[in-house]
């Protein structure tokens, strides 16, 4: 069932057990816009079936927030919609358009670390007719930003700096003060290490905070209000400020010295992620 934020905005909750991100729907007077296509044919179809139950205009646009499989493998189900990506995301999708999805090919991609085993599992279980499956190409590519008018409802798309990927697009709905962040505010995994890119943290927060938003929808979270997001930024910044080496013990000690308390569970997780980033940068 879709969650209704207001008369114009709906979203489908993430499901981490199936690697399914949050999917969004913004409705104007004439058209609707979908944010992310889901991780499979089945995921996209379930979302579209929910949309059909709503008294909303047809889905004219689909925006992919970034080029990670769980956000775009359902895009073929939106064949009557205009698919929009930034130019960097298009490079990732171009690679996937050349993939084959039979068992042998999928196993080769996993063995070569081009694809995760979880991705292969979802493809096998939730994409029928895989032998003939080919990912569709986007219709519109933009460089930095793009504005879409849905009929008395504007959506602003911007490619921002991000600790998660270098192709992150966010979608802002000014009338409703809602910002769809995709996975942009998360960390990433490199060579088996989860890390948060310290060099991009403050520029990313600057890119996001310039938008006057009251609600934020992230790819793998429940909806967050402004207070929750500000707390998230504060924890990230405070832990980044005390992490300047490859030692977690030193980072924790620096935190305790700077703030006269032990880090909470979130802060300890962030400290470890920033230490991992120091390790990756030092190689």
DOLOZA-22512 format. One record per residue: residue in one letter; x, y, z of N, C-alpha, C, O in turn. Coordinates in pm, whole numbers, padded with zeros to 5 digits, always signed. Atoms other than C-alpha are relative to their C-alpha. Layout:
// DOLOZA-22512
AXYZXYZXYZXYZ ...
END
This chain:
// DOLOZA-22512
X+00084-00119+00000+00000+00000+00000+00088+00125+00000+00189+00131+00070 X-00076-00124+00004+00124+00350-00084-00030+00086+00123-00144+00093+00170 X+00016-00099-00107+00182+00601+00194-00032+00135-00063+00028+00173-00163 X+00040-00131+00050+00016+00938+00139+00056+00108+00090+00019+00120+00207 X-00055-00111-00076+00218+01238+00250-00096+00119-00003-00119+00184+00099 X+00103-00104+00017-00035+01488+00113-00075-00029-00130-00063-00138-00184 X+00080+00022+00121-00266+01533-00188+00085-00022-00125+00035-00072-00226 X-00085+00005+00119+00031+01543-00426+00109-00106+00006+00163-00144-00098 X-00120+00083-00014+00294+01305-00287-00032-00130+00073-00093-00131+00180 X+00017+00135-00056+00289+00932-00219+00136-00071-00008+00224-00031-00083 X-00123+00079+00010+00561+00676-00157-00026-00143+00046-00113-00170+00129 X+00003+00140-00038+00611+00302-00129+00121-00028+00086+00233+00003+00047 X-00108+00024-00095+00817+00193+00170+00108-00091-00056+00082-00177-00141 X-00110+00090+00032+01157+00033+00129-00020-00135+00068-00089-00146+00169 X+00002+00135-00057+01195-00339+00197+00143-00054-00008+00184-00107-00112 X-00141+00039+00001+01553-00419+00297+00019-00149-00018+00123-00192-00067 X-00014+00145+00017+01488-00794+00302+00007-00039-00147+00067-00141-00183 X-00002+00026+00144+01434-00778-00074+00084+00101-00078+00078+00108-00200 X-00082-00103+00064+01680-00494-00143-00086+00096-00083-00048+00137-00193 X+00090-00092+00070+01388-00271-00241+00008+00139+00062-00018+00155+00181 X-00004-00136-00054+01434+00105-00205-00139+00064+00002-00234+00012-00055 X+00121-00082+00002+01166+00364-00138-00025+00051-00142+00067+00096-00210 X+00039-00054+00129+00976+00462-00454-00099+00114+00023-00186+00105+00109 X+00082-00118-00022+00810+00803-00487-00091+00032-00116-00067-00009-00229 X+00097-00045+00100+00515+00954-00673-00039+00144+00031-00085+00175+00141 X+00041-00140-00012+00455+01326-00728-00104+00029-00107-00083-00001-00224 X+00113-00020+00091+00127+01433-00886-00032+00148-00018-00047+00221+00080 X+00048-00134+00031+00036+01757-01061-00142-00007-00053-00209-00108-00038 X+00134-00001+00057-00286+01860-01233-00010-00081-00129-00115-00136-00160 X+00002+00067+00130-00185+01705-01568+00073-00134+00000+00027-00231-00061 X-00085+00118+00008+00086+01448-01506+00051-00040+00138+00043+00037+00234 X-00067+00049-00120+00257+01237-01242+00144-00036-00034+00176-00067-00149 X-00143+00032+00014+00628+01173-01189+00037-00103+00104+00001-00090+00221 X-00045+00106-00089+00781+00860-01038+00148+00016+00029+00227+00049-00061 X-00140-00004-00039+01108+00858-00845+00048-00141+00027+00008-00204+00124 X-00063+00132+00002+01306+00537-00906-00097-00108-00046-00217-00105-00019 X+00079+00101+00071+01188+00230-01094-00010-00132+00074-00080-00222+00029 X+00003+00126-00072+01244-00041-00835+00111-00094-00043+00182-00068-00141 X-00115+00088+00022+01485-00332-00825-00031-00118-00092+00056-00202-00115 X+00036+00115+00084+01295-00571-01053-00132+00029-00072-00201+00127-00043 X+00130-00008+00068+01001-00621-01285-00113-00011+00102-00209+00066+00097 X+00107+00022-00099+00793-00748-00994-00019+00121+00089-00132+00161+00117 X+00007-00117-00086+00878-00451-00773-00071+00115-00072-00160+00179-00015 X+00062-00107+00078+00784-00204-01049-00148-00026-00024-00230+00066-00013 X+00141+00032+00026+00460-00386-01130-00085+00019+00124-00196+00070+00115 X+00075-00019-00125+00351-00387-00766-00024+00148+00027-00131+00188+00072 X+00012-00145-00020+00417-00013-00746-00103+00059-00097-00189+00137-00057 X+00094-00051+00101+00229+00059-01070-00144-00043+00030-00237+00034+00006 X+00134+00047-00036-00067-00151-00953-00058+00085+00113-00178+00113+00115 X+00046-00088-00107-00087+00064-00640-00038+00137-00056-00137+00196-00013 X+00029-00130+00059-00076+00382-00849-00135-00003-00073-00210+00094-00068 X+00126+00012+00074-00366+00256-01063-00122+00014+00089-00231+00049+00042 X+00113-00011-00094-00585+00254-00751-00026+00144+00043-00126+00172+00109 X+00012-00138-00045-00532+00626-00699-00063+00088-00108-00045+00063-00227 X+00057-00095+00097-00726+00912-00864+00103+00107-00037+00086+00224-00004 X-00109-00091+00034-00407+01067-01005+00022+00001-00151-00017-00094-00219 X-00029-00007+00143-00294+01180-01353+00097-00110-00042+00164-00169+00043 X-00090+00106+00049-00098+00937-01573+00146+00032+00030+00186+00148+00038 X-00143-00015-00026+00270+00878-01502+00069+00034-00133+00083-00051-00221 X-00067-00043+00122+00449+01080-01769+00152-00009+00011+00221-00029-00089 X-00144-00005-00019+00798+01090-01616+00047-00101+00104-00023-00128+00202 X-00069+00085-00096+01031+00849-01438+00142+00053+00016+00215+00065-00082 X-00134-00048-00029+01345+00982-01270+00077-00108+00077+00029-00159+00178 X-00087+00094-00070+01627+00745-01172+00102+00080+00081+00173+00164+00025 X-00085-00083-00086+01821+00884-00876+00149-00028-00016+00231+00061+00003 X-00141+00033+00023+02147+00699-00949+00010-00140-00058-00088-00214-00062 X-00017+00122+00077+02293+00403-01131+00032-00124+00078+00122-00198+00040 X-00011+00126-00073+02266+00126-00872-00122-00085-00030-00235-00035-00033 X+00100+00089+00058+02066-00177-00982-00135+00001+00069-00238-00010+00004 X+00126+00009-00073+01806-00170-00707-00092+00118-00027-00209+00117+00011 X+00079-00119+00030+01687+00170-00830-00047+00006-00145-00129+00091-00180 X+00037-00016+00141+01654+00102-01202-00041-00128-00073-00089-00119-00186 X+00026+00122+00078+01604-00266-01294-00148-00019-00035-00182-00106-00115 X+00142+00009+00036+01225-00215-01305-00043+00100-00106-00163+00111-00134 X+00040-00113+00086+01237+00070-01556-00073-00042-00128-00147+00038-00184 X+00070+00042+00123+01114-00137-01854-00151+00001+00017-00224+00011-00082 X+00144+00001-00024+00771-00148-01689-00063+00138-00019-00185+00151-00024 X+00049-00136+00020+00743+00228-01740+00018+00040-00146+00063+00150-00176 X-00030-00020+00142+00756+00197-02119-00080+00113-00064-00045+00159-00172 X+00077-00113+00053+00492+00467-02171+00041+00133+00064-00018+00237+00036 X-00046-00120-00070+00681+00717-01952+00133+00047-00057+00206-00030-00120 X-00127-00058+00041+00972+00949-02028+00101-00024+00112+00082+00022+00224 X-00100+00037-00101+01279+00816-01846+00110+00105+00002+00169+00137-00101 X-00094-00111-00016+01509+01086-01710+00114-00042+00093+00090-00097+00200 X-00117+00025-00084+01864+01046-01574+00100+00113-00022+00092+00186-00122 X-00110-00092+00029+02168+01266-01533+00102-00070-00089+00096-00192-00107 X-00091+00056+00101+02452+01216-01779+00091-00108+00057+00129-00201-00014 X-00087+00102-00061+02666+01017-01536-00077-00130+00023-00024-00238-00003 X+00082+00120-00018+02384+00777-01448-00020-00071-00133-00023-00194-00139 X+00017+00060+00132+02334+00723-01819+00118-00089-00038+00100-00189-00107 X-00117+00082+00028+02688+00586-01840-00014-00138+00066+00021-00239+00005 X+00021+00128-00069+02603+00317-01583-00108-00081-00072-00093-00202-00091 X+00108+00071+00066+02278+00231-01759+00044-00055-00136+00001-00162-00177 X-00051+00048+00129+02458+00202-02093+00074-00132+00017+00062-00221-00067 X-00069+00126-00028+02678-00068-01941-00100-00112+00021-00083-00222-00032 X+00100+00102-00029+02373-00256-01813-00083-00036-00122-00136-00147-00130 X+00076+00030+00121+02201-00232-02150+00069-00107-00084+00006-00171-00169 X-00075+00102+00074+02473-00461-02286+00005-00134+00073+00062-00231+00022 X-00001+00123-00078+02421-00724-02016-00102-00101-00055-00206-00062-00109 X+00096+00109+00022+02255-01061-02079-00041-00053+00136+00035-00042+00233 X+00054+00035-00131+02040-01207-01803-00030-00150+00014-00105-00189+00104 X+00009+00145-00018+02059-01584-01856+00090-00041+00116+00176+00035+00158 X-00071+00046-00120+02199-01793-01570+00152+00008-00016+00222+00054+00074 X-00145+00004+00019+02545-01835-01718+00060+00141+00001+00165+00164+00061 X-00051-00136+00005+02590-01465-01790-00004+00064+00138+00091+00131+00179 X+00011-00058-00134+02465-01363-01446+00111-00050+00091+00171+00028+00165 X-00105+00056-00084+02710-01599-01276+00136+00058-00037+00221+00080+00049 X-00125-00061+00045+02992-01457-01487+00015+00140+00057+00124+00178+00100 X-00006-00136-00054+02905-01103-01375+00029-00002+00149+00104+00081+00199 X-00024+00011-00144+02899-01211-01011+00146-00039+00026+00212+00019+00111 X-00138+00045-00017+03232-01394-01042+00100+00112-00031+00207+00119+00029 X-00087-00112+00038+03382-01084-01204-00021+00123+00088+00045+00225+00069 X+00034-00109-00092+03236-00864-00927-00060+00121-00071-00049+00233-00022 X+00075-00105+00067+03038-00662-01180-00142+00009+00057-00212+00108+00035 X+00135+00009-00052+02720-00765-00999+00007-00073+00134+00089-00163+00152 X+00004+00067-00129+02638-00866-00642-00083-00128-00009-00169-00141-00095 X+00078+00123-00003+02504-01209-00558-00146+00028+00035-00236-00043-00011 X+00137-00038-00033+02197-01039-00408-00074+00050-00123-00192+00020-00142 X+00060-00047+00124+02132-00867-00739-00038-00119-00088-00148-00123-00143 X+00029+00118+00081+02155-01199-00922-00121-00075+00054-00204-00122-00022 X+00113+00068-00063+01912-01353-00673-00132+00069-00034-00230+00002-00066 X+00121-00074+00030+01656-01076-00730-00038-00013-00148-00155-00027-00182 X+00026+00013+00143+01692-01097-01108-00062-00136-00031-00159-00146-00106 X+00051+00135+00026+01635-01472-01106-00142-00020+00052-00222-00089-00010 X+00130+00025-00062+01332-01455-00879-00108+00098-00044-00227+00066-00033 X+00101-00103+00022+01161-01133-00995+00003+00062-00139-00066+00161-00164 X+00004-00047+00138+01239-01080-01364-00029-00120-00090+00061-00200-00115 X+00034+00111+00089+01054-01325-01592+00059+00020-00139+00101+00130-00174 X-00050-00004+00139+01166-01408-01948+00138+00066-00005+00162+00156-00085 X-00129-00066-00012+01521-01322-01853+00088-00015-00125+00170+00072-00154 X-00086+00023+00117+01677-01468-02167-00019+00107-00106+00073+00135-00184 X+00026-00105+00099+01513-01194-02376-00003+00139+00062-00030+00238-00007 X+00008-00128-00071+01531-00917-02113+00118+00089-00040+00233+00047-00036 X-00101-00102+00027+01720-00603-02219-00049+00132+00059-00165+00170+00042 X+00038-00124-00067+01721-00280-02024-00021+00112-00101+00062+00131-00190 X+00028-00111+00091+01561+00017-02202+00095+00117+00025+00149+00133+00135 X-00084-00120-00012+01759+00334-02266-00083+00118+00051-00203+00125+00023 X+00071-00121-00043+01666+00666-02099-00038+00087-00119+00018+00072-00228 X+00046-00091+00105+01487+00934-02301+00063+00138+00011+00089+00203-00091 X-00056-00133-00023+01631+01250-02143+00120-00013+00093+00111-00077+00198 X-00117-00009-00085+01981+01308-02003+00028+00148+00028+00025+00230-00063 X-00032-00138-00033+02068+01627-01816+00136+00007+00067+00184-00091+00124 X-00136-00019-00051+02402+01770-01705+00001+00030+00150+00064-00041+00228 X-00004-00047-00139+02338+01953-01377-00138+00006+00064-00157-00044+00175 X+00133-00013-00060+01970+02034-01322-00105+00005-00110-00076+00029-00227 X+00113+00004+00093+01628+02010-01482-00127+00027+00080-00142-00023+00191 X+00127-00028-00065+01283+02144-01393-00114-00061-00083-00121-00042-00204 X+00114+00067+00064+00967+01944-01472-00129+00060+00055-00147+00068+00177 X+00131-00054-00039+00618+02100-01468-00107-00107-00023-00131-00149-00136 X+00104+00102+00007+00344+01847-01390-00140+00060-00010-00239-00012-00007 X+00130-00070-00001+00069+02108-01410-00026+00053+00140-00079-00018+00225 X+00010-00062-00133+00072+02349-01114+00075-00078+00107+00041-00072+00225 X-00085+00073-00095+00333+02125-00954+00137-00018-00067+00152-00093-00163 X-00134+00001+00057+00702+02177-01025+00090-00094+00080+00084-00099+00203 X-00103+00082-00062+00979+01926-00956+00135+00047-00051+00155+00061-00172 X-00135-00044+00035+01342+02040-00951+00095-00118+00019+00107-00172+00128 X-00096+00110-00002+01600+01774-01037+00141+00060+00000+00170+00151-00078 X-00138-00048-00001+01967+01831-00949+00096-00114+00028+00073-00194+00119 X-00110+00091-00031+02279+01620-00967+00089+00067+00103+00139+00176+00081 X-00075-00062-00110+02461+01683-00641+00126-00080+00032+00143-00193-00014 X-00114+00071-00056+02787+01593-00474-00052-00096+00107-00146-00061+00180 X+00059+00103-00086+02734+01276-00270+00106-00093+00055+00203-00127-00013 X-00087+00099-00063+02907+01042-00028-00032-00142-00045+00041-00235-00012 X+00042+00133+00042+02725+00750-00190+00044-00033-00142+00096-00142-00167 X-00038+00023+00140+02786+00787-00565+00027+00134-00066-00014+00238-00016 X-00030-00126+00070+02914+01042-00814-00105+00034-00105-00080+00115-00193 X+00108-00028+00096+02585+01040-01006-00134+00019+00069-00238-00013+00012 X+00123-00010-00079+02330+01121-00736-00088+00116-00044-00043+00230-00050 X+00100-00101+00031+02015+01308-00841-00100+00009+00115-00148-00092+00164 X+00106-00022-00099+01779+01461-00585-00116+00070-00069-00098+00136-00171 X+00122-00058+00059+01422+01575-00656-00070+00083+00108-00108+00031+00212 X+00061-00093-00095+01274+01879-00480-00136+00045-00051-00152+00082-00168 X+00136-00046+00033+00904+01966-00473-00027+00125+00084-00067+00113+00200 X+00005-00122-00081+00895+02332-00364-00135+00029+00064-00139+00076+00177 X+00133-00028-00057+00518+02362-00312-00021-00074+00131-00086-00024+00223 X+00023+00086-00116+00529+02080-00058+00119-00006+00094+00112-00069+00200 X-00124+00001-00079+00882+02139+00078+00044-00144+00031+00076-00178+00145 X-00040+00141-00011+00965+01773+00015+00121-00023-00089+00126+00024-00203 X-00123+00028+00074+01306+01647-00095+00023-00151-00004+00037-00215+00100 X-00034+00141+00019+01367+01300-00239+00150-00010-00020+00206+00046-00114 X-00146+00005+00000+01730+01212-00168+00058-00126-00064+00179-00135-00082 X-00056+00127+00046+01759+00862-00313+00096-00054+00105+00064-00055+00224 X-00101+00050-00094+02073+00712-00157+00112+00099+00023+00216+00064+00080 X-00111-00096+00003+02277+01031-00181+00065+00025+00135+00184+00055+00140 X-00054-00034-00131+02321+01079+00194+00066-00118+00072+00106-00105+00187 X-00061+00119-00060+02458+00730+00258+00148-00010-00037+00200+00069-00115 X-00136+00032+00039+02809+00588+00242+00000-00099-00115-00101-00117-00183 X-00014+00095+00110+02937+00331-00003+00101-00108+00041+00165-00097+00145 X-00093+00108-00029+03145+00013-00015+00105-00008-00111+00072-00013-00229 X-00112+00011+00093+03487-00007-00178+00094-00110+00049+00140-00106+00163 X-00088+00112-00037+03697-00326-00178-00042-00065+00131+00041-00100+00214 X+00053+00068-00117+03471-00475+00086-00011+00085+00126-00056+00037+00230 X+00005-00087-00117+03497-00175+00320-00111+00104-00017-00112+00178-00115 X+00099-00106+00001+03193+00039+00397+00063+00127+00053+00126+00125+00160 X-00061-00126-00043+03303+00402+00421-00086+00117-00042-00171+00106-00130 X+00065-00125+00035+03175+00758+00409+00109+00097-00043+00204+00121+00031 X-00105-00084+00058+03375+00992+00188+00007+00136+00071-00079+00222+00053 X-00013-00124-00077+03499+01268+00418+00013+00122-00090-00040+00228-00057 X-00026-00115+00086+03607+01492+00131-00127+00057-00063-00131+00172-00104 X+00125-00042+00066+03251+01508-00004-00109+00034+00100-00213+00088+00062 X+00106-00013-00099+03057+01524+00322-00056+00142+00008-00176+00162-00011 X+00050-00137-00016+03035+01902+00373-00054+00057-00130-00158+00123-00127 X+00061-00046+00125+02986+01984+00002-00137-00062-00025-00227+00007-00074 X+00130+00064+00018+02702+01730-00009-00106+00065+00088-00216+00097+00042 X+00097-00061-00092+02532+01875+00297-00037+00140-00048-00152+00181-00038 X+00027-00133+00056+02566+02221+00142-00098-00008-00117-00191+00072-00127 X+00089+00016+00115+02400+02100-00179-00143-00031+00043-00238+00016-00018 X+00132+00043-00046+02111+01947+00014-00069+00109+00083-00189+00133+00067 X+00062-00095-00092+02055+02216+00276-00041+00131-00067-00110+00212-00005 X+00045-00122+00067+02010+02492+00019-00148-00006-00036-00209+00095-00069 X+00143+00017+00028+01662+02348-00039-00079+00012+00130-00044-00048+00232 X+00086-00023-00117+01391+02460+00202-00099-00116+00009-00208-00111-00048 X+00083+00120-00009+01249+02120+00294-00041-00027+00144+00034-00001+00238 X+00049+00045-00131+01038+01996+00583+00002-00151+00013+00007-00206+00123 X+00000+00146+00000+01035+01630+00480+00100-00053-00102+00119+00004-00209 X-00103+00061+00084+01302+01406+00331-00033-00148-00016-00065-00218+00080 X+00019+00142+00027+01259+01070+00164+00132-00057-00052+00183-00014-00155 X-00125+00064+00036+01569+00852+00149-00028-00140-00053-00136-00196-00031 X+00020+00125+00070+01618+00531-00044-00028-00120+00087-00096-00213+00044 X+00014+00119-00083+01627+00294+00249-00035+00036+00145+00013-00026+00239 X+00044-00046-00133+01463+00476+00540-00149+00031-00004-00210+00040-00110 X+00133-00059-00009+01123+00581+00664+00016+00150-00021+00127+00202-00017 X-00005-00143+00025+01035+00943+00596+00059+00073+00120+00032+00037+00235 X-00065-00077-00106+01240+01196+00795-00048+00145-00005-00069+00200-00113 X+00031-00142-00002+01143+01543+00909+00129+00081+00015+00238+00024+00026 X-00117-00087-00003+01376+01842+00928+00084-00022+00125+00206-00022+00118 X-00074+00022-00125+01469+01779+01292+00085-00127-00007+00200-00129+00037 X-00074+00126+00012+01570+01420+01217+00119+00013-00094+00227-00041-00068 X-00111-00018+00094+01780+01523+00917+00110+00085+00060+00228+00057+00041 X-00101-00083-00063+01954+01796+01113+00081-00078+00104+00201-00056+00119 X-00072+00085-00096+02040+01543+01383+00096-00094-00073+00207-00119-00025 X-00085+00088+00082+02178+01310+01115+00123+00076-00047+00235+00025-00037 X-00114-00080+00044+02396+01588+00971+00094+00030+00116+00216+00023+00101 X-00082-00034-00116+02516+01685+01318+00088-00118+00042+00205-00101+00073 X-00078+00119-00038+02624+01328+01398+00108-00029-00102+00220-00066-00066 X-00102+00023+00103+02802+01292+01066+00115+00099+00012+00232+00061+00007 X-00104-00102-00007+02988+01621+01101+00086-00016+00124+00209-00007+00117 X-00076+00012-00125+03088+01568+01464+00095-00120-00003+00205-00112+00050 X-00088+00117+00007+03229+01221+01393+00109+00017-00105+00221-00029-00086 X-00102-00026+00101+03407+01330+01078+00108+00093+00054+00226+00074+00025 X-00096-00098-00052+03572+01619+01263+00108-00061+00087+00217-00006+00098 X-00098+00059-00092+03748+01385+01506+00072-00121-00060+00151-00187+00009 X-00062+00116+00064+03856+01119+01255+00106+00048-00098+00074+00104-00203 X-00111-00046+00085+04198+01190+01107+00110-00106-00014+00224-00074-00048 X-00099+00107+00012+04370+00851+01109-00072-00131-00033-00194-00135-00044 X+00055+00132+00032+04321+00483+01028-00029-00082+00125-00051-00203+00115 X+00022+00070-00126+04269+00394+01395-00138+00032+00056-00168+00147+00085 X+00131-00020-00060+03916+00344+01526+00014+00038+00147-00060+00123+00197 X-00022-00032-00142+04046+00352+01883+00034+00148+00018-00015+00213+00110 X-00037-00142-00009+04202+00693+01822-00119+00089-00032-00138+00192+00032 X+00117-00079+00035+03884+00822+01658-00098+00007+00118-00152+00113+00148 X+00090+00003-00117+03674+00712+01957+00057+00086+00112-00016+00161+00177 X-00063-00080-00106+03925+00867+02198-00010+00149-00032-00036+00229+00058 X+00014-00140+00039+03920+01193+02001-00143+00050+00021-00164+00163+00065 X+00141-00036-00020+03540+01193+02011-00027+00026+00148-00087+00127+00184 X+00024-00014-00144+03534+01142+02389+00068+00123+00056+00015+00189+00145 X-00071-00119-00045+03792+01416+02437-00072+00127-00045-00081+00224+00031 X+00062-00120+00057+03609+01663+02213-00137+00027+00058-00175+00143+00077 X+00140-00019-00037+03255+01602+02338-00033-00047+00142-00148-00041+00185 X+00015+00039-00142+03308+01468+02693-00108-00105+00021-00180-00101+00120 X+00092+00112-00013+03098+01158+02634+00040-00109-00099+00118-00086-00192 X-00026+00109+00094+03108+00823+02462-00095+00013-00120-00207+00062-00104 X+00090-00008+00115+02964+00801+02111-00117-00095+00012-00104-00204+00067 X+00114+00091+00004+02617+00656+02069+00019-00100-00114+00120-00095-00184 X-00018+00107+00099+02559+00361+01837+00012+00055-00142+00094+00007-00220 X-00011-00062+00133+02501+00580+01529+00138+00062-00018+00203+00044-00121 X-00128-00069+00009+02811+00785+01601+00116-00099-00010+00213-00074-00082 X-00105+00102+00009+03023+00474+01653+00004-00059-00140+00112-00085-00195 X+00007+00050+00138+02904+00342+01317+00064+00099-00096+00138+00060-00186 X-00057-00102+00088+02997+00673+01151+00151+00010+00020+00225+00026-00077 X-00145-00005-00027+03338+00680+01321+00072-00112-00076+00175-00089-00139 X-00061+00113+00071+03415+00336+01180+00000+00024-00150+00098-00009-00218 X+00009-00026+00144+03298+00444+00833+00102+00106-00043+00160+00095-00151 X-00100-00102+00035+03522+00752+00838+00142-00055+00014+00230-00019-00064 X-00130+00066-00012+03817+00546+00963+00027-00085-00124+00138-00085-00177 X-00016+00081+00122+03759+00308+00672+00033+00089-00120+00111+00051-00206 X-00032-00091+00109+03763+00607+00439+00146+00045+00007+00213+00057-00095 X-00142-00034-00016+04099+00710+00584+00089-00114-00048+00193-00090-00109 X-00078+00115+00043+04226+00359+00520+00003-00011-00151+00107-00038-00211 X+00008+00008+00146+04105+00361+00160+00084+00111-00064+00155+00088-00162 X-00075-00113+00056+04256+00706+00095+00151-00015+00020+00229+00041-00057 X-00142+00014-00029+04590+00603+00247+00067-00108-00085+00190-00118-00086 X-00057+00109+00081+04634+00306+00009+00062+00054-00129+00114-00022-00209 
END
